Amino acid sequence: MTVYQPAKDNDWFMAEFFRVLTADEFIQLMGRFGRLASERVHLDASLGRILSREVVSDEDLPEGARSTVDGFAVRAEDTFGASGSIPALLNLAPAIPMGVMPEFTLRAGEAAPIPTGGFLPRGADAIVMVEYSNPAGPDAVEISRPVTIKTNVLEKAEDARRGESLLMPGRQLRPQDIGFLAALGITELHVGSRPRVAVISSGDEVIPIEHKPGLGQVRDANGHAISALIRACGGEAVPFDIVPDDTAALCRTLADALAGSDVMTLSGGSSVGARDLMVDVVSGLPDVEVLAHGVAIRPGKPTLLANQAGKAIVGLPGHPVSALIVAQVFLAPFLRYLQGGTLEKGPLGCRTTAALATSVHSTIGLEEFVRVRLEGTPDQYVAHPVFGKSGMLSTMVKADGIITIPMNAEGLSKGERVNVIQL
């Protein structure tokens, strides 16, 4: 059921946002949408994907005790008291080839040459590095440093044990994860499906980037920036042609976009002006519920969220910086959530701290996201606010990160330590 009631043509100037929510309330609403189904992918296609099933080891890793250095497999007790001046003299046992499980047992007073990664023979419990040995004829070796049990030894199943839980659902896979699973012979994984996200830019003034803008026209920066962000979040961007400010054209495009996507993003037309048709068009869709129109943040207050038969519609502001901030704060974590990740208010990125270079004022009642440029070293960062109007994309390019001013604060003081989310 549609809960939004658009303003009449003659009183749009009196209309306020349908329901202004806090950023936390807005992200909670996004949790109403169900996650996408999982799919099975090859290990080599899993980088950056989010696990949907637990990964359990089918074998021990390593399957036997292995050496972590080049040296000699020994009984640790045979090296006790060894030194450079009084070395331990040990008889040479057969050399251990790489990739072969030794069939002999190391006896007291023996040392077996072993490469890094070689399997220890029965009876051996430590490895002496080759640097602490000297030849003593064809059949013996001098050991000049003692070792204790398990020195330079990777024990059987120390890396992974059969039946052990390795990775849990919700984990985003990194190169080291893939290498670990490859070592265990795991070739396929269950991961969250990539969301197909329709990207629509609207407005009579918006033109393709290949065209030269005329008076009052702007190139479609939003469509390309939002598509790039979607791909960075593991989604598949499905761009549509720019839609003019025409109700019939918007209705046709939105219907086509929803039919072939999991999420639909709209850039522009989400404010309360006479030319802004997007809210009216969205609210007129079948089986739609407008969940929010307006978020208590700056920039990005005129943000729209609707549910059309289980598919999310996210209406972004038209100004490029506002659109990007909203996409970072809400759309990026939402796309990760759909794939099986946690749903947390963004932006996504590494966190660091910095001293604020100058005071920044804010408006009570709005959570403000301020672009900052970082100077100095990571342990002594200074954050310089990058000021600029919402249409200035250069402020995002110059920024290294974003700081947040809580909605109940009047601002932040010069020198105050702030948390910076790096972009």
C-alpha positions as CSV (number, residue, x, y, z in Angstrom):
1,M,0.0,0.0,0.0
2,T,1.3,3.4,-0.9
3,V,1.7,5.6,2.2
4,Y,2.9,8.7,0.5
5,Q,0.4,11.4,-0.5
6,P,1.9,13.8,-3.1
7,A,1.2,17.5,-2.8
8,K,-1.3,19.2,-5.1
9,D,0.0,21.3,-8.0
10,N,-0.9,24.6,-6.3
11,D,0.5,23.9,-2.9
12,W,3.8,22.2,-3.6
13,F,5.6,25.1,-2.1
14,M,3.9,24.3,1.3
15,A,4.8,20.6,1.2
16,E,7.5,19.3,3.5
17,F,9.3,16.0,3.0
18,F,7.0,13.1,3.5
19,R,8.8,11.7,6.5
20,V,12.2,12.9,7.5
21,L,14.1,10.1,9.2
22,T,17.4,9.9,10.9
23,A,20.2,8.1,9.0
24,D,20.0,5.2,11.4
25,E,16.2,4.9,10.9
26,F,16.7,5.0,7.1
27,I,19.3,2.2,7.2
28,Q,17.0,0.1,9.4
29,L,14.3,0.4,6.8
30,M,16.7,-1.1,4.3
31,G,16.9,-4.1,6.5
32,R,13.3,-4.9,5.6
33,F,14.4,-6.2,2.2
34,G,15.4,-9.8,1.8
35,R,18.9,-10.8,0.8
36,L,19.5,-12.2,-2.7
37,A,19.8,-15.9,-3.3
38,S,23.2,-17.5,-3.2
39,E,25.1,-19.0,-6.1
40,R,28.0,-21.3,-6.5
41,V,31.2,-19.9,-8.1
42,H,34.7,-21.2,-8.8
43,L,37.3,-20.2,-6.2
44,D,39.1,-18.1,-8.7
45,A,35.9,-16.0,-9.3
46,S,35.3,-15.4,-5.6
47,L,37.5,-12.4,-4.8
48,G,35.4,-9.7,-3.2
49,R,32.3,-11.9,-3.0
50,I,30.5,-12.5,0.3
51,L,30.1,-16.1,1.6
52,S,26.6,-17.4,2.1
53,R,27.6,-20.7,3.6
54,E,30.1,-21.8,6.2
55,V,33.3,-23.3,4.7
56,V,34.5,-26.4,6.6
57,S,37.8,-28.2,6.0
58,D,37.7,-31.7,4.5
59,E,41.3,-32.5,5.4
60,D,44.2,-31.7,7.7
61,L,46.6,-29.0,6.7
62,P,49.4,-29.9,6.7
63,E,48.7,-33.6,6.5
64,G,51.9,-34.3,8.4
65,A,54.5,-32.3,10.4
66,R,56.6,-30.2,8.1
67,S,59.7,-28.1,8.3
68,T,59.5,-24.3,8.1
69,V,63.2,-23.9,7.2
70,D,66.0,-25.5,5.3
71,G,68.1,-27.5,7.8
72,F,68.2,-30.9,9.7
73,A,65.5,-32.9,11.3
74,V,66.7,-34.0,14.7
75,R,65.6,-35.2,18.1
76,A,65.7,-32.0,20.2
77,E,67.3,-33.8,23.1
78,D,70.3,-34.6,20.9
79,T,71.1,-30.9,20.6
80,F,71.0,-29.9,24.3
81,G,74.2,-28.2,25.3
82,A,75.4,-27.6,21.8
83,S,77.3,-24.5,21.1
84,G,79.8,-23.0,18.6
85,S,82.7,-24.1,20.7
86,I,81.3,-27.5,21.7
87,P,79.0,-28.6,18.8
88,A,76.8,-31.7,18.9
89,L,78.1,-34.3,16.5
90,L,75.2,-36.2,14.8
91,N,75.3,-39.0,12.2
92,L,73.6,-38.2,8.8
93,A,70.4,-40.0,8.1
94,P,69.0,-40.2,4.5
95,A,68.1,-36.8,3.0
96,I,64.4,-36.1,2.9
97,P,63.2,-35.2,-0.6
98,M,60.5,-32.6,-1.1
99,G,56.9,-33.8,-1.3
100,V,57.6,-37.3,0.0
101,M,56.6,-38.8,3.3
102,P,59.8,-40.4,4.8
103,E,59.5,-44.1,5.4
104,F,62.4,-44.3,7.9
105,T,62.5,-43.5,11.6
106,L,65.1,-41.0,12.9
107,R,67.2,-42.7,15.6
108,A,68.9,-41.1,18.5
109,G,72.1,-39.3,17.5
110,E,71.0,-38.8,13.9
111,A,70.1,-35.7,11.7
112,A,68.3,-35.9,8.4
113,P,68.8,-33.1,5.8
114,I,65.4,-31.5,5.1
115,P,64.1,-28.7,2.8
116,T,61.6,-26.0,3.7
117,G,58.2,-27.7,3.5
118,G,59.6,-31.2,3.8
119,F,57.9,-33.8,6.0
120,L,59.5,-34.9,9.2
121,P,60.4,-38.5,9.6
122,R,59.1,-40.5,12.5
123,G,61.2,-39.9,15.7
124,A,62.1,-36.3,14.7
125,D,60.6,-33.5,16.8
126,A,62.6,-30.3,15.8
127,I,64.5,-28.7,12.9
128,V,68.0,-27.1,13.2
129,M,68.4,-24.3,10.7
130,V,71.2,-25.0,8.2
131,E,73.0,-21.8,9.4
132,Y,73.7,-23.6,12.7
133,S,75.4,-26.6,11.1
134,N,78.8,-27.6,9.7
135,P,79.8,-30.6,7.7
136,A,81.8,-33.2,9.7
137,G,82.9,-35.5,6.9
138,P,80.7,-37.5,4.5
139,D,78.5,-39.1,7.2
140,A,78.2,-36.6,10.0
141,V,77.2,-33.0,10.8
142,E,78.0,-30.6,13.6
143,I,75.1,-28.7,15.3
144,S,76.2,-25.5,16.9
145,R,72.9,-24.4,18.5
146,P,70.4,-26.3,20.6
147,V,66.7,-26.5,19.7
148,T,63.6,-27.4,21.7
149,I,60.8,-29.6,20.7
150,K,58.7,-28.2,17.8
151,T,61.3,-25.6,16.9
152,N,60.8,-24.7,13.1
153,V,58.1,-27.3,12.8
154,L,54.6,-26.8,11.5
155,E,52.6,-29.6,13.1
156,K,50.1,-31.9,11.5
157,A,46.7,-30.0,11.2
158,E,48.2,-26.9,12.8
159,D,46.9,-24.7,9.9
160,A,43.5,-26.4,9.5
161,R,42.0,-29.6,11.0
162,R,39.5,-31.9,9.3
163,G,36.0,-30.8,10.2
164,E,37.1,-27.4,11.4
165,S,35.1,-24.3,10.5
166,L,37.3,-22.1,8.4
167,L,35.2,-19.1,7.2
168,M,31.7,-18.1,8.2
169,P,28.8,-16.6,6.2
170,G,29.0,-12.9,5.7
171,R,32.8,-12.8,5.1
172,Q,34.0,-10.9,2.1
173,L,36.7,-12.9,0.5
174,R,40.3,-11.6,0.3
175,P,43.3,-12.9,-1.7
176,Q,44.7,-14.6,1.4
177,D,41.4,-16.3,2.0
178,I,41.4,-17.7,-1.5
179,G,45.0,-18.9,-1.2
180,F,44.1,-20.7,2.1
181,L,41.1,-22.4,0.6
182,A,43.2,-23.4,-2.5
183,A,45.7,-25.1,-0.2
184,L,42.9,-27.2,1.1
185,G,41.7,-28.1,-2.4
186,I,38.4,-26.2,-2.1
187,T,37.4,-25.3,-5.6
188,E,33.8,-23.9,-5.3
189,L,32.1,-21.6,-2.8
190,H,28.5,-20.5,-2.2
191,V,28.3,-16.7,-2.3
192,G,25.6,-14.1,-2.4
193,S,24.4,-13.2,-5.9
194,R,25.5,-10.0,-7.4
195,P,22.7,-7.5,-7.3
196,R,21.6,-6.1,-10.7
197,V,21.1,-2.3,-10.1
198,A,19.3,-0.2,-12.6
199,V,20.8,3.3,-12.8
200,I,18.5,6.1,-14.1
201,S,19.3,9.8,-14.4
202,S,16.5,12.2,-15.0
203,G,16.1,15.8,-16.0
204,D,15.6,17.9,-19.1
205,E,19.0,19.5,-18.4
206,V,21.0,16.3,-18.2
207,I,22.8,15.1,-21.4
208,P,25.1,12.2,-22.3
209,I,28.8,12.8,-21.5
210,E,29.7,12.6,-25.1
211,H,27.8,15.8,-25.9
212,K,28.8,19.4,-25.5
213,P,26.5,21.1,-22.9
214,G,24.5,24.0,-24.1
215,L,23.3,26.8,-21.9
216,G,21.7,25.3,-18.7
217,Q,22.7,21.8,-19.6
218,V,25.0,19.4,-17.6
219,R,26.6,16.1,-18.4
220,D,25.4,13.0,-16.7
221,A,28.1,12.7,-14.0
222,N,25.8,10.9,-11.6
223,G,25.0,8.0,-13.8
224,H,28.6,7.1,-14.3
225,A,29.7,7.8,-10.7
226,I,26.9,5.7,-9.2
227,S,27.5,2.9,-11.7
228,A,31.2,2.8,-10.7
229,L,30.2,2.7,-7.0
230,I,27.8,-0.2,-7.7
231,R,30.6,-2.2,-9.4
232,A,33.0,-1.4,-6.6
233,C,30.5,-2.9,-4.2
234,G,30.2,-6.1,-6.2
235,G,27.0,-5.2,-8.0
236,E,26.2,-5.2,-11.7
237,A,25.2,-1.7,-12.9
238,V,22.5,-1.6,-15.6
239,P,22.5,2.0,-16.9
240,F,19.4,3.4,-18.7
241,D,19.2,6.3,-21.1
242,I,18.6,9.7,-19.5
243,V,14.9,10.3,-18.9
244,P,13.5,13.8,-19.5
245,D,11.0,15.5,-17.1
246,D,8.1,13.7,-18.6
247,T,5.7,11.6,-16.5
248,A,4.9,9.0,-19.2
249,A,8.6,8.6,-20.1
250,L,9.5,8.1,-16.5
251,C,6.7,5.6,-15.9
252,R,7.9,3.5,-18.9
253,T,11.5,3.6,-17.9
254,L,10.9,2.7,-14.2
255,A,8.7,-0.2,-15.3
256,D,11.4,-1.5,-17.6
257,A,14.1,-1.0,-15.0
258,L,12.2,-2.8,-12.2
259,A,11.4,-5.8,-14.5
260,G,15.1,-6.5,-15.0
261,S,16.8,-5.5,-11.8
262,D,17.0,-6.3,-8.1
263,V,17.4,-2.6,-7.1
264,M,16.6,0.6,-8.9
265,T,18.4,3.9,-8.3
266,L,17.1,7.3,-9.5
267,S,19.2,10.4,-9.7
268,G,17.4,13.7,-9.6
269,G,13.7,14.6,-9.1
270,S,13.4,13.7,-5.5
271,S,12.9,17.2,-4.0
272,V,9.6,19.1,-3.5
273,G,9.8,21.5,-6.5
274,A,7.2,21.8,-9.2
275,R,9.4,20.0,-11.8
276,D,10.3,17.1,-9.6
277,L,8.1,14.3,-10.8
278,M,10.0,11.3,-9.4
279,V,8.1,10.9,-6.1
280,D,4.7,11.1,-7.8
281,V,5.8,8.6,-10.5
282,V,7.3,6.2,-7.9
283,S,4.2,6.4,-5.6
284,G,2.0,5.6,-8.6
285,L,3.8,2.3,-9.3
286,P,1.8,-0.9,-8.6
287,D,2.4,-2.6,-5.3
288,V,4.7,0.2,-4.1
289,E,5.2,1.5,-0.6
290,V,7.1,4.7,-0.2
291,L,9.1,4.1,3.0
292,A,10.9,7.5,3.3
293,H,11.2,10.8,1.5
294,G,13.8,12.8,3.4
295,V,16.7,12.0,5.6
296,A,18.0,14.3,8.4
297,I,21.5,14.5,6.8
298,R,23.5,17.1,4.9
299,P,24.1,16.8,2.1
300,G,21.4,14.5,0.8
301,K,18.2,15.4,2.6
302,P,15.8,14.8,-0.3
303,T,16.5,11.0,-0.4
304,L,13.8,8.6,-1.3
305,L,13.3,4.9,-0.4
306,A,10.5,2.8,-1.7
307,N,9.6,-0.9,-1.8
308,Q,8.0,-2.2,-5.0
309,A,7.1,-5.9,-4.6
310,G,10.2,-6.6,-2.6
311,K,12.6,-4.5,-4.8
312,A,14.2,-1.4,-3.4
313,I,13.9,1.9,-5.1
314,V,16.5,4.4,-4.0
315,G,16.0,8.0,-5.1
316,L,19.2,10.0,-5.0
317,P,19.5,13.8,-5.0
318,G,20.4,15.5,-8.3
319,H,23.4,17.4,-7.2
320,P,26.5,15.1,-7.8
321,V,28.1,15.5,-4.4
322,S,24.9,14.9,-2.6
323,A,24.1,11.8,-4.7
324,L,27.6,10.4,-4.1
325,I,27.4,11.0,-0.3
326,V,24.0,9.3,-0.1
327,A,25.2,6.4,-2.3
328,Q,28.3,6.0,0.0
329,V,26.3,6.2,3.2
330,F,23.2,4.1,2.2
331,L,23.5,2.4,-1.2
332,A,27.0,0.9,-0.7
333,P,26.2,-0.9,2.6
334,F,22.8,-1.9,1.3
335,L,24.4,-3.7,-1.8
336,R,26.8,-5.5,0.5
337,Y,23.8,-6.5,2.7
338,L,21.9,-7.9,-0.2
339,Q,24.9,-10.2,-0.9
340,G,25.0,-11.4,2.6
341,G,27.1,-8.8,4.4
342,T,26.1,-6.8,7.5
343,L,23.9,-3.8,7.1
344,E,25.7,-0.8,8.7
345,K,25.5,2.9,7.9
346,G,28.4,3.8,5.6
347,P,30.5,5.1,4.1
348,L,32.5,1.9,3.6
349,G,36.2,2.3,4.0
350,C,39.2,2.2,6.3
351,R,38.9,4.2,9.5
352,T,41.6,6.5,10.9
353,T,41.8,9.4,13.3
354,A,43.0,13.0,12.8
355,A,43.1,16.4,14.4
356,L,40.7,18.8,12.8
357,A,42.6,21.7,11.2
358,T,39.8,24.2,11.6
359,S,36.4,24.5,13.3
360,V,33.4,23.3,11.4
361,H,29.9,24.5,12.1
362,S,26.8,22.4,11.7
363,T,23.0,22.7,12.0
364,I,21.3,21.0,15.0
365,G,18.9,18.3,13.7
366,L,21.0,17.2,10.7
367,E,23.8,14.6,10.7
368,E,26.4,16.2,8.5
369,F,29.0,14.5,6.3
370,V,32.0,16.7,5.8
371,R,34.7,16.0,3.2
372,V,38.3,16.3,4.5
373,R,41.8,16.2,3.0
374,L,44.4,14.4,5.1
375,E,47.9,15.7,5.7
376,G,50.8,14.3,7.7
377,T,51.5,10.7,8.6
378,P,48.9,8.1,9.8
379,D,49.9,8.5,13.4
380,Q,49.6,12.3,13.2
381,Y,47.0,13.1,10.5
382,V,45.5,16.5,10.3
383,A,42.1,16.7,8.6
384,H,41.4,19.8,6.5
385,P,37.7,20.3,5.6
386,V,37.1,20.6,1.9
387,F,34.3,23.1,1.6
388,G,32.2,23.5,-1.5
389,K,28.6,23.5,-2.7
390,S,26.7,20.3,-3.4
391,G,27.2,20.6,-7.2
392,M,31.0,20.8,-6.9
393,L,32.4,17.3,-7.8
394,S,35.9,18.6,-7.3
395,T,35.3,18.6,-3.5
396,M,34.9,14.8,-3.6
397,V,38.0,14.4,-5.8
398,K,40.1,16.5,-3.4
399,A,38.8,14.7,-0.4
400,D,40.7,11.7,1.2
401,G,37.8,10.9,3.6
402,I,34.6,12.0,5.3
403,I,33.9,12.9,8.9
404,T,30.5,12.9,10.6
405,I,29.1,15.6,12.8
406,P,26.3,14.2,15.0
407,M,22.8,15.7,14.5
408,N,22.7,17.0,18.0
409,A,26.0,18.9,17.7
410,E,26.5,22.5,16.6
411,G,29.9,21.6,15.0
412,L,33.4,20.4,15.8
413,S,36.3,22.5,17.2
414,K,39.7,23.1,15.8
415,G,42.2,20.5,17.1
416,E,39.4,18.0,18.1
417,R,40.2,14.4,17.3
418,V,37.8,13.1,14.7
419,N,37.2,9.7,13.1
420,V,37.8,9.8,9.4
421,I,36.3,7.3,6.9
422,Q,38.8,7.1,4.1
423,L,37.3,7.1,0.6
